[in-house]
Amino acid sequence: MAGAAANAAEPEDRASAPALIEARAQTLLIGMLRLILAAGGLAAAIAVDVRSGAAAALFAAGALVVLVAIMGDRRGRLVWLRLEQAEPLASEARLEPRRLILARATYPSTIGLTVLIAMALLLEPALAALLAGILAGLGGAALGFGAQLAAWERQRGARVLAEPGRHGRVFEGPR
């Protein structure tokens, strides 16, 4: 009788538990979106007023600065430590829809940079090219991490799920 009551409560517990985010999907989706927006920003800067060579140089400089900063940051190593300490997933997880995962990932950096690019197009188009490069650097870093995460998951035969938010718990579940 107690087992039947526990089984009846399980669907309710699962429904009330927070939905989890597929980490690989989130990084790949936000990386692609950032690169698309960055390409649009670069094209708009060229269309508005910036010579293509100068725009490309500013774009590359912005991307390079961000990539160097990200590669040298210790937080990247901390992510891998968190993954190594991922908790096993106790039951089948309820996953957040990918559109919601992407929407969460855009705030604040992607939205903020995109707004700044649009403002710079009106005020200083060369700055828009530089900001687009910064956004591209963030996108490239996300895609690079997504590829590393996919390889890590493939090697372990698992997938990484996380609670929403920067400090949510990380889980390792079956593929």
C-alpha positions in Angstrom: 0.0 0.0 0.0 2.8 2.4 0.9 4.5 1.6 -2.5 1.3 2.5 -4.4 1.1 5.8 -2.6 4.7 6.6 -3.4 4.2 5.7 -7.1 1.1 7.9 -7.2 3.0 10.9 -5.8 5.9 10.5 -8.2 4.2 12.2 -11.2 3.2 15.1 -9.0 6.8 15.4 -7.7 8.2 15.3 -11.3 5.7 17.9 -12.4 6.7 20.3 -9.6 10.4 19.7 -10.0 12.2 22.4 -12.0 12.7 21.6 -15.7 16.3 20.9 -16.6 18.3 22.4 -19.4 20.2 20.3 -21.9 23.7 21.9 -21.5 25.0 20.9 -25.0 21.8 22.2 -26.7 22.0 25.5 -24.8 25.6 26.2 -25.8 25.2 25.2 -29.4 21.9 27.2 -29.8 23.3 30.4 -28.2 26.6 30.1 -30.1 24.7 29.9 -33.5 22.4 32.8 -32.6 25.3 35.0 -31.5 27.2 34.3 -34.8 24.1 35.0 -36.9 23.6 38.3 -35.0 27.3 39.2 -35.2 27.3 38.6 -39.0 24.2 40.8 -39.3 25.9 43.5 -37.3 29.0 43.4 -39.4 26.9 43.5 -42.6 24.9 46.4 -41.3 28.1 48.3 -40.3 29.4 47.9 -43.9 26.1 48.8 -45.4 25.8 52.0 -43.3 29.2 53.5 -43.6 32.3 51.4 -42.7 34.7 50.3 -45.4 34.6 46.5 -45.6 38.4 46.1 -44.8 38.2 48.3 -41.8 35.0 46.7 -40.6 36.5 43.2 -41.0 39.6 44.3 -39.0 37.5 45.7 -36.2 35.3 42.6 -36.2 38.3 40.3 -36.0 39.9 42.4 -33.2 36.7 42.3 -31.2 36.4 38.5 -31.6 40.1 37.9 -30.9 40.0 40.0 -27.6 37.0 38.0 -26.4 38.4 34.6 -27.3 41.8 35.4 -25.6 40.0 36.6 -22.5 37.8 33.6 -22.3 40.7 31.1 -22.9 42.7 32.7 -20.1 39.8 32.9 -17.6 39.8 30.3 -14.8 36.0 29.9 -14.9 36.4 27.6 -17.9 38.3 25.2 -15.7 35.7 25.5 -13.0 33.0 24.4 -15.5 34.9 21.2 -16.2 35.3 20.6 -12.4 31.5 21.0 -12.0 30.9 18.5 -14.8 33.2 16.0 -13.1 31.2 16.3 -9.9 27.8 16.1 -11.7 25.2 14.2 -9.7 23.6 11.1 -11.3 20.1 11.8 -12.6 17.7 10.0 -10.2 14.8 9.7 -12.7 13.6 10.8 -16.1 13.9 14.6 -16.2 11.4 17.1 -17.4 13.3 19.2 -20.0 12.8 22.9 -20.7 11.8 23.6 -24.3 14.7 24.6 -26.4 13.1 28.0 -27.3 13.0 28.8 -23.5 16.6 27.5 -23.1 17.7 29.9 -25.9 15.7 32.8 -24.5 17.3 32.4 -21.1 20.8 32.2 -22.6 20.4 35.5 -24.5 20.0 37.5 -21.3 21.9 39.8 -20.6 25.0 39.5 -22.9 23.5 38.7 -26.2 20.6 41.1 -25.9 22.8 43.8 -24.5 25.4 43.5 -27.2 22.8 43.4 -29.9 21.2 46.6 -28.6 24.6 48.3 -28.4 25.3 47.2 -32.0 22.0 48.7 -33.2 22.7 52.0 -31.3 26.3 52.1 -32.6 25.0 51.8 -36.1 23.3 55.1 -35.7 26.1 56.9 -33.8 29.4 55.3 -34.8 29.2 52.4 -37.3 32.8 51.4 -36.8 32.0 50.7 -33.2 29.2 48.5 -34.4 31.7 46.3 -36.3 33.9 46.0 -33.2 30.9 45.1 -31.0 29.7 42.6 -33.6 33.2 41.0 -33.3 32.8 40.8 -29.6 29.5 39.0 -30.1 31.1 36.7 -32.6 33.8 35.9 -30.1 31.2 34.9 -27.5 29.4 32.8 -30.2 32.6 31.1 -31.2 33.5 30.3 -27.6 30.0 28.9 -27.0 30.3 26.7 -30.1 33.8 25.5 -29.1 32.5 24.6 -25.6 29.5 22.9 -27.1 31.8 20.7 -29.3 34.0 19.9 -26.3 30.9 19.0 -24.2 29.5 16.8 -27.0 32.8 14.9 -27.1 32.8 14.6 -23.3 29.2 13.3 -23.3 30.0 10.8 -26.2 33.0 9.5 -24.3 31.0 9.0 -21.1 27.8 7.7 -22.9 25.9 10.4 -21.0 24.3 13.8 -21.4 24.7 16.8 -19.1 21.6 18.4 -17.7 21.5 21.4 -15.4 19.0 23.3 -13.3 18.3 26.8 -14.7 20.5 29.6 -13.3 24.2 30.1 -12.9 24.5 28.1 -9.7 22.0 25.3 -10.4 23.0 21.7 -9.9 24.5 19.7 -12.7 23.3 16.2 -13.5 24.7 13.4 -15.6 22.0 11.3 -17.2 21.8 8.5 -19.8 21.9 9.5 -23.5 
